[in-house]
Every structure is written in C-alpha cells, then in structure tokens.
Amino acid sequence: MAKTFHLTIAKVGANLYDGEALSVTLPGTDGVFTVYAEHEAFVTPLKEGEAKVKSVDGKEETFAIERGIAEVSSNQVTVLL
C-alpha cells in the first residue's frame, strides 16, 4: 500500500481539501515542487499557479492558487491561501 499524508488546503471561509493524499504539487516562489509522505519539514511561500493533488483513490484534483503559504511537518501538509 502506498504511503499517504494528511493534506489540508484552505482559504478564508472555505476548506478546499481535507484528507489523505499520495502527493501534492505546488507552485513555490523558487519553483514548482512535489511533496510525498514523510517529506522533510519546511515552510515556503507560494506564488500564482495550480495545486495538483493526487488522492488515495488515484484521482487528481486541481486548485487555483493566487498566493499563499505551505507548511510541511509531521507527515502533514497545510496550504493556506
């Protein structure tokens, strides 16, 4: 079974994604990056682009990002838009 992590993507007044994921690809200010389960902890600002989530059922969801911040720690990813 593939390893997963808990992913939350939220903005004021709306929770866009809250659940287990296989990966998330985000537009960082230093370039696009992908996070998988058990990733090293870090915090980074995000720029305009797309968040691409691969869920545990293999489906991909895409969310538009204008700007935000991502925090990766303890097998969790929180994206605040």
PENOR-V939715 format. One record per residue. N is the residue number from 0. OMEGA is omega as a letter, one per 20 degrees, with the letter a starting at -180 (NA if undefined). BURIAL is b if it has 24 or more other C-alpha atoms within 12 Angstrom, else e. D_CENTER is the distance of its C-alpha to the mean C-alpha in whole Angstrom. Layout:
((N OMEGA BURIAL D_CENTER) (N OMEGA BURIAL D_CENTER))
This chain:
((0 a e 21) (1 r e 17) (2 a e 15) (3 r b 12) (4 r b 10) (5 a b 9) (6 r b 6) (7 r b 7) (8 a b 7) (9 r b 10) (10 a e 13) (11 r e 16) (12 a e 18) (13 r e 15) (14 a e 13) (15 r e 11) (16 r b 9) (17 a e 10) (18 r b 11) (19 r b 11) (20 r b 9) (21 r b 10) (22 r b 7) (23 r b 4) (24 a b 6) (25 r b 6) (26 r b 10) (27 r b 11) (28 r e 14) (29 r e 16) (30 a e 14) (31 r e 12) (32 r e 10) (33 r b 8) (34 r b 7) (35 r b 9) (36 r b 11) (37 r e 13) (38 r b 12) (39 a e 14) (40 r e 13) (41 r e 12) (42 a e 12) (43 r b 11) (44 r b 12) (45 r b 11) (46 a b 13) (47 r e 14) (48 a e 12) (49 r b 10) (50 r b 6) (51 a b 8) (52 r b 7) (53 a b 10) (54 a b 11) (55 r e 14) (56 r e 16) (57 r e 15) (58 r e 15) (59 r e 12) (60 a e 11) (61 r e 10) (62 r b 10) (63 r e 12) (64 r b 11) (65 r e 14) (66 a e 13) (67 r b 11) (68 r b 10) (69 r b 7) (70 r b 9) (71 r b 9) (72 r e 12) (73 r e 14) (74 r b 12) (75 r b 9) (76 r b 6) (77 r b 7) (78 r b 6) (79 a b 9) (80 NA b 11))
